[in-house]
Amino acid sequence: MAGLVSAAARSWIGRSDPPVEVEVSRRDIVKYAVSTEQTRPEYLAGDEAPPMFVSALTREAVPLAELGPDGLPPSGSMPDLPLKRVMAGGIDFAFHRPIRPGDVLTVERRLSDIVEKQGRSGPLIFVTHEISVRDAGGRPVLDQKQTRILR
């Protein structure tokens, strides 16, 4: 089953999107908490961000025509691959501390692996990114491993 992922695509492993720096506001936290139907008072007051808050924090708003087949904006760390149907393959989080209003965070996203596999219904490509979130002092806030499956 080898051969779906070209050497050129494999050369992307290790490539990163440019780091994104963002200052977290209480309003950002409240808007996210309300829109995701959070119930904990610290989230609704904007004192602390819910666990999945960082997933939407750095996404740029782009016109629908610019979204990829997976519904996400283009990424500098995702090569063109022959399979186009994208599915979620899982997310692993390591939370080091809560995100609070006023935090200045740097988010870095790196392509860490591309693996070909054979599924019951045909070939699959597993693409894994590692995302690190650090505070202004460089201390870890969150580490995430995100896998997408292409078929």
C-alpha positions as CSV (number, residue, x, y, z in Angstrom):
1,M,0.0,0.0,0.0
2,A,3.1,2.2,0.0
3,G,3.2,5.0,-2.5
4,L,0.1,7.2,-1.6
5,V,2.3,9.7,0.2
6,S,5.1,11.1,-2.0
7,A,8.6,11.9,-0.8
8,A,7.7,15.6,-1.3
9,A,4.7,15.3,1.0
10,R,6.8,13.4,3.6
11,S,9.4,16.2,3.5
12,W,6.8,18.4,5.2
13,I,7.2,16.4,8.4
14,G,8.6,18.8,11.0
15,R,7.3,21.9,9.1
16,S,5.5,24.4,11.3
17,D,3.0,27.2,10.8
18,P,4.3,30.6,11.8
19,P,3.8,31.0,15.6
20,V,0.6,33.0,16.5
21,E,0.6,35.3,19.5
22,V,-2.7,36.2,21.0
23,E,-3.8,38.1,24.1
24,V,-6.8,36.4,25.8
25,S,-9.6,38.7,26.8
26,R,-12.4,38.1,29.3
27,R,-14.8,38.8,26.5
28,D,-13.3,36.1,24.3
29,I,-13.7,33.6,27.2
30,V,-17.3,34.7,27.9
31,K,-18.3,34.5,24.2
32,Y,-16.8,31.0,23.9
33,A,-18.4,29.8,27.1
34,V,-21.8,31.0,26.1
35,S,-21.6,29.7,22.5
36,T,-20.5,26.2,23.8
37,E,-23.2,26.2,26.5
38,Q,-20.8,26.0,29.4
39,T,-22.3,26.0,32.9
40,R,-19.4,26.6,35.3
41,P,-19.5,30.1,36.8
42,E,-15.8,30.7,36.3
43,Y,-16.2,30.2,32.5
44,L,-19.3,32.3,32.2
45,A,-17.7,35.1,34.2
46,G,-14.6,34.9,32.0
47,D,-12.3,34.2,34.9
48,E,-11.0,31.0,33.3
49,A,-11.3,29.5,29.9
50,P,-13.0,26.2,29.3
51,P,-10.6,23.3,28.2
52,M,-11.3,23.5,24.4
53,F,-11.1,27.3,24.2
54,V,-7.7,27.3,22.6
55,S,-8.9,25.2,19.7
56,A,-10.8,28.3,18.3
57,L,-8.4,30.9,19.6
58,T,-6.1,31.2,16.7
59,R,-8.4,30.4,13.8
60,E,-8.7,33.2,11.3
61,A,-12.1,34.1,10.0
62,V,-11.9,33.6,6.2
63,P,-14.5,33.6,3.4
64,L,-16.2,30.2,2.9
65,A,-14.7,29.9,-0.6
66,E,-11.2,29.8,1.1
67,L,-12.0,27.0,3.4
68,G,-10.4,23.6,2.7
69,P,-12.4,20.3,2.2
70,D,-12.3,19.8,5.9
71,G,-13.9,23.2,6.6
72,L,-10.7,24.7,8.0
73,P,-8.6,27.6,6.7
74,P,-5.5,26.6,4.7
75,S,-2.5,25.6,6.8
76,G,1.2,26.2,6.0
77,S,2.0,22.8,7.6
78,M,-0.3,20.5,5.5
79,P,1.0,19.2,2.2
80,D,-1.3,18.4,-0.7
81,L,-2.3,14.7,-0.3
82,P,-4.1,12.4,-2.8
83,L,-7.0,11.5,-0.5
84,K,-9.4,14.4,0.1
85,R,-12.1,13.3,2.5
86,V,-11.0,14.5,6.0
87,M,-12.2,13.1,9.2
88,A,-11.3,13.7,12.8
89,G,-8.8,11.1,14.1
90,G,-8.5,12.1,17.7
91,I,-7.1,14.8,20.0
92,D,-4.9,14.3,23.0
93,F,-4.5,17.2,25.5
94,A,-2.0,17.8,28.2
95,F,-3.2,20.8,30.3
96,H,-0.5,22.5,32.4
97,R,-2.5,25.4,33.8
98,P,-5.8,27.2,33.2
99,I,-6.0,30.0,30.6
100,R,-7.0,33.3,32.2
101,P,-7.9,36.8,30.9
102,G,-4.8,38.8,30.1
103,D,-2.7,35.8,29.2
104,V,-0.5,36.4,26.2
105,L,-0.1,33.1,24.5
106,T,2.1,31.8,21.7
107,V,0.6,28.9,19.7
108,E,2.8,26.8,17.5
109,R,1.6,24.0,15.2
110,R,4.0,21.5,13.7
111,L,3.3,18.6,11.3
112,S,4.8,15.6,13.3
113,D,3.8,12.6,11.2
114,I,2.2,11.2,8.0
115,V,1.3,7.5,8.0
116,E,-0.4,5.4,5.3
117,K,-2.6,2.5,6.4
118,Q,-5.1,0.2,4.8
119,G,-8.6,0.3,6.2
120,R,-11.5,-2.0,5.6
121,S,-13.0,0.4,3.0
122,G,-9.7,1.3,1.4
123,P,-6.5,3.3,1.9
124,L,-6.1,5.9,4.7
125,I,-3.6,8.6,5.5
126,F,-3.1,9.7,9.1
127,V,-1.8,13.2,9.5
128,T,-0.7,14.3,13.0
129,H,0.1,17.8,14.2
130,E,1.5,18.8,17.6
131,I,0.3,22.1,18.9
132,S,2.1,23.8,21.8
133,V,0.7,26.8,23.8
134,R,3.2,28.8,25.9
135,D,2.7,31.9,28.0
136,A,4.7,35.1,27.7
137,G,7.4,33.6,29.9
138,G,7.7,30.5,27.7
139,R,6.1,28.3,30.3
140,P,3.8,25.5,28.9
141,V,0.1,26.1,29.1
142,L,-1.2,23.3,26.9
143,D,0.2,20.7,24.6
144,Q,-2.0,19.0,22.0
145,K,-1.7,16.2,19.6
146,Q,-4.3,16.3,16.8
147,T,-4.8,13.5,14.2
148,R,-6.8,13.8,10.9
149,I,-7.6,10.8,8.8
150,L,-7.8,11.2,5.0
151,R,-9.7,8.7,2.9
